[in-house]
Amino acid sequence: VCNMGHSNTEIDVASLRTPELTWERVRSQVDHVIWPDGKRIVLLAEGRLLNLSCSTVPTFVLSITATTQALALIELYNAPEGRYKQDVYLLPKKMDEYVASLHLPTFDAHLTELTDEQAKYLGLNKNGPFKPNYYRY
């Protein structure tokens, strides 16, 4: 049993912490919860969010993913009716680049704006997107 949702309350772990049930630690983040009749469940991360508790994905990557998802949801929520049909869409490069720019301070990095001459030479708008259409992030 694991929690892959969006809150820490999706598994009622408190109700599993009773004198009738035995907890057996298998290894870090893995427990067996055993009933008196021998039935058991395997509980991961003590019911906490699995993708945060057990993941080997760095938190930095999770931050980028969550930021991108949040901005995409804001776009969907605020979009005028009919802008999006029931279909699969690629996020605009501009959004990916914005999310990347928000995370630059993590690396003590900053962007400088292209000069008019640089933008013209590269064939880009000074405000992006900065990758050609065939490039996929």
C-alpha positions as CSV (number, residue, x, y, z in Angstrom):
1,V,0.0,0.0,0.0
2,C,1.4,3.4,-0.9
3,N,0.3,7.0,-1.2
4,M,0.8,8.3,-4.7
5,G,-1.7,11.1,-4.2
6,H,-1.3,14.8,-3.4
7,S,-1.7,14.9,0.3
8,N,-0.4,13.0,3.4
9,T,-3.9,12.1,4.6
10,E,-4.9,9.6,1.9
11,I,-3.9,6.6,4.0
12,D,-5.2,6.5,7.6
13,V,-1.9,5.3,9.1
14,A,-3.1,6.3,12.6
15,S,-5.7,3.6,12.5
16,L,-3.0,1.1,11.7
17,R,-1.1,2.0,14.9
18,T,-3.1,-0.1,17.3
19,P,-2.0,-2.7,19.9
20,E,-3.7,-5.4,17.8
21,L,-1.5,-4.8,14.8
22,T,2.2,-5.6,14.7
23,W,4.6,-3.4,12.7
24,E,7.6,-5.2,11.3
25,R,10.3,-3.1,9.7
26,V,11.5,-4.8,6.5
27,R,14.0,-2.1,5.5
28,S,14.0,1.7,5.3
29,Q,10.6,2.9,4.0
30,V,9.1,-0.6,3.9
31,D,7.0,-2.0,6.8
32,H,4.8,-5.0,7.1
33,V,1.6,-4.3,9.1
34,I,0.4,-7.7,10.5
35,W,-3.1,-8.5,11.8
36,P,-3.6,-11.1,14.5
37,D,-4.8,-13.7,11.9
38,G,-1.5,-13.4,10.0
39,K,-2.8,-11.3,7.1
40,R,-0.4,-8.5,6.3
41,I,0.1,-5.5,4.1
42,V,3.3,-4.0,2.9
43,L,3.2,-0.3,3.7
44,L,5.6,2.0,1.9
45,A,7.0,5.3,3.4
46,E,4.7,4.9,6.4
47,G,1.9,6.2,4.2
48,R,3.6,9.5,3.3
49,L,3.8,10.6,-0.3
50,L,5.8,8.0,-2.1
51,N,7.3,10.1,-4.8
52,L,8.8,12.4,-2.1
53,S,9.7,9.9,0.5
54,C,11.2,7.0,-1.5
55,S,12.1,8.5,-4.8
56,T,15.7,8.7,-6.0
57,V,14.6,11.6,-8.1
58,P,16.4,14.8,-6.8
59,T,14.1,17.3,-5.1
60,F,15.3,19.9,-7.7
61,V,13.8,17.8,-10.5
62,L,10.6,17.5,-8.5
63,S,10.5,21.2,-8.1
64,I,10.8,21.8,-11.8
65,T,8.1,19.3,-12.5
66,A,5.7,20.7,-9.9
67,T,6.3,24.3,-11.1
68,T,5.6,23.3,-14.7
69,Q,2.5,21.5,-13.7
70,A,1.2,24.4,-11.6
71,L,1.7,26.9,-14.4
72,A,0.0,24.5,-16.9
73,L,-3.0,24.2,-14.5
74,I,-3.2,27.9,-14.1
75,E,-3.2,28.2,-17.9
76,L,-6.0,25.6,-18.3
77,Y,-8.0,27.3,-15.5
78,N,-7.7,30.8,-17.0
79,A,-8.0,29.8,-20.6
80,P,-11.2,31.0,-22.4
81,E,-13.7,28.4,-23.1
82,G,-12.9,26.4,-26.3
83,R,-9.2,27.2,-26.3
84,Y,-8.3,23.7,-25.5
85,K,-10.1,20.6,-26.8
86,Q,-9.8,17.2,-25.2
87,D,-6.4,16.4,-26.7
88,V,-2.7,16.1,-25.9
89,Y,-0.8,19.3,-26.0
90,L,2.9,20.1,-25.8
91,L,3.7,22.9,-23.4
92,P,5.1,26.0,-25.1
93,K,8.8,26.4,-25.0
94,K,8.3,29.8,-23.4
95,M,6.8,28.1,-20.3
96,D,9.7,25.7,-20.0
97,E,12.2,28.5,-20.3
98,Y,10.3,30.5,-17.7
99,V,10.4,27.6,-15.3
100,A,14.1,27.1,-15.9
101,S,14.7,30.8,-15.2
102,L,12.9,30.5,-11.9
103,H,15.3,27.8,-10.9
104,L,18.5,29.5,-11.9
105,P,19.1,31.0,-8.4
106,T,19.7,27.4,-7.2
107,F,22.9,27.5,-9.2
108,D,23.7,31.1,-8.3
109,A,23.1,31.8,-11.9
110,H,21.4,34.7,-13.7
111,L,20.5,35.5,-17.3
112,T,21.4,38.5,-19.2
113,E,19.2,39.9,-21.9
114,L,20.3,39.5,-25.5
115,T,21.3,42.7,-27.2
116,D,19.5,43.6,-30.4
117,E,22.6,42.6,-32.4
118,Q,22.8,39.2,-30.7
119,A,19.1,38.5,-31.2
120,K,19.3,39.5,-34.9
121,Y,22.4,37.3,-35.4
122,L,20.8,34.3,-33.8
123,G,17.4,35.0,-35.5
124,L,15.6,35.0,-32.1
125,N,13.2,37.3,-30.3
126,K,15.0,38.9,-27.4
127,N,12.4,37.5,-25.0
128,G,12.5,33.9,-26.4
129,P,11.7,31.2,-26.9
130,F,15.4,30.5,-27.5
131,K,15.3,27.1,-29.1
132,P,14.1,26.2,-32.6
133,N,10.7,24.5,-33.1
134,Y,12.3,21.1,-33.8
135,Y,14.0,21.2,-30.4
136,R,12.1,19.3,-27.7
137,Y,12.9,19.8,-24.0
